[in-house]
Each structure stands twice: as C-alpha cells, then as structure tokens.
Amino acid sequence: MIAVLDVGNTVISIGFFTSKNRYCVRRISTDMYSRKKLRSVFKCQGVFPERCIVCSVVPRMEAHIKKDIYNCTRCRVEIVGKDIAVTIKHRYKRISALGKDRLVNIYGAQRIYRAPFVVIDFGTAITFDYVNRQNVFEGGLIAPGIITSFRALSERGALLPKNMILAKPQSFLGRMTSDGMRAGTVYGFGALIDGLIRTFRNRYGSTVRVLMTGGMAAFIRPYCRSKSTLDADLTLKSLYMISTEKWRG
C-alpha cells in the first residue's frame, strides 16, 4: 500500500492506494492537525503503507508532518519539490514558484486526459491551469476560494451574520440576509466559473476540456452551466502516479 498526502491550507487529504489502484480517502482539518489524529487515520487502514509521498502548500508543516508519518509508520517519506522532483513541459517564467499542488495536478492530468484542457482546483483559492494541444502548460489564473470569500464577507460586513456555514441556497433570491449571502456566493461563483470557462474556450478553442477538482468542486459544479469533468481526487491520484513512476525508475 502507498499513502499520499495533499497538505492544503484548509484540509489535509490522505489517500491510501493498493496495487490494484483501489483507494480510499481520509481528511483532517489543517488547523486541527495533530500526530494523534494522523496516527488514528493510519491505524484505521489496518496496515501501514510501504511508502508515502507528500505534496504541501504549507511550508511550516512539511518537516513536522514528514517526521510524524515516519514515527507512525516507519515507512519511506518523500516531499514533492524537496525529496522528489516533478517535471512538466511548460512556458511558465519560474516553474519553481508554481504551487506544488498545481504542478502535481498538471502532471497527472497530462497523463490521464487528452489536451487541451484547463484544470480548475477549488480549494482555499481557485486555480485555473491551462495545458495546450501540445500538452504544454501555458499558465493560469488564481481567484479567491469560495469558502474564503464567504468567510471574508461575513467577517468584514459589520451588520452581516457571523460564523455562518456555507450551504446550498434554498432559492435564487434570498428572503433573509443569510439566505442572500449564500445565494450570492453560490450563484455568483457559478457565474464566475462559467464566464472564465467561456473566455478560455473563446481564446483557445471550443474543444478545451474542463477538469474540476478540489474540495468544493462537487458542491459548486451543479451551479455551473458549462460542460466539465469532475475528478475530485485528481491531486491524490496524481501523487500516486508520481510515486509509482519515480520509485519504479
């Protein structure tokens, strides 16, 4: 079994892959992370992994998590960008500055899907990464995340409700302030995504495929009219591909 970890600003996703490419996923809140929680997740599998690969966009946690995984499992642990290199064809000015989660997503998507495509990752931020017909990464966009924006609206508005949870709106028009905030966020982001997808296809052709991934992808996708492919665990599957290819080599 191989374990892969995607350490994000909001959530740590952990995938356990078997030799038959079957996998299961567990998640831990980044703010609530502890060695005890990590050990509990590993113990639930019934067997410790042989190897582990970590992709992190939270630098302060990398060494800590690597040590915790080793202490829990005694398995080999490698971190993308430090212990293991991931290379892609690109036109980015400084590929070393690209978020490791975006790099991993592109690497996996290039091997799973036919180009051209744009990978939209819904996390703390929303990233749009475009790969052209020649399977070359051209660049991308970064927008505020859905939860990030919703929380900022609640916190910054003096008269708006606080500590709200984002949920599916009951109707397009809110008849209470809280309903209006939810509807505005959900339908607003749906329109934002549709508008940018339309721009991508106008610029690069109608055949550009849209791949949606990340924690909020399944939530927001029903509010987008554009045709897309949902691959919620693309990052974890890409990490597994990296682990098997690199270690086999």
C-alpha positions, 0 to 999 in steps of 0.5 A: 500500500502507498499513502499520499498526502495533499497538505492544503491550507484548509484540509489535509487529504490522505489517500491510501492506494493498493496495487490494484489502484483501489483507494480510499480517502481520509481528511483532517482539518489543517488547523486541527492537525495533530500526530494523534489524529494522523496516527488514528487515520493510519491505524484505521487502514489496518496496515501501514503503507510501504511508502508515502509521498507528500505534496504541501502548500504549507511550508511550516508543516512539511518537516513536522508532518514528514517526521510524524508519518515516519514515527507512525509508520516507519515507512519511506517519506518523500516531499514533492519539490524537496525529496522528489522532483516533478517535471512538466513541459511548460512556458511558465517564467519560474516553474519553481514558484508554481504551487506544488499542488498545481504542478502535481495536478498538471502532471497527472492530468497530462497523463490521464486526459487528452489536451487541451484542457484547463484544470480548475482546483477549488480549494482555499483559492481557485486555480485555473491551469491551462495545458495546450494541444501540445500538452504544454502548460501555458499558465493560469489564473488564481481567484479567491476560494469560495469558502474564503470569500464567504468567510471574508464577507461575513467577517468584514460586513459589520451588520452581516451574520457571523460564523455562518456555514456555507450551504446550498441556497434554498432559492435564487433570491434570498428572503433573509440576509443569510439566505442572500449571502449564500445565494450570492456566493453560490450563484455568483461563483457559478457565474464566475466559473462559467464566464472564465470557462467561456473566455478560455474556450473563446481564446483557445478553442471550443474543444478545451476540456474542463477538469474540476477538482478540489474540495468544493468542486462537487458542491459548486459544479451543479451551479455551473452551466458549462460542460466539465469533468469532475475528478475530485481526487485528481491531486491524490491520484496524481501523487500516486502516479508520481510515486509509482513512476519515480520509485519504479525508475 
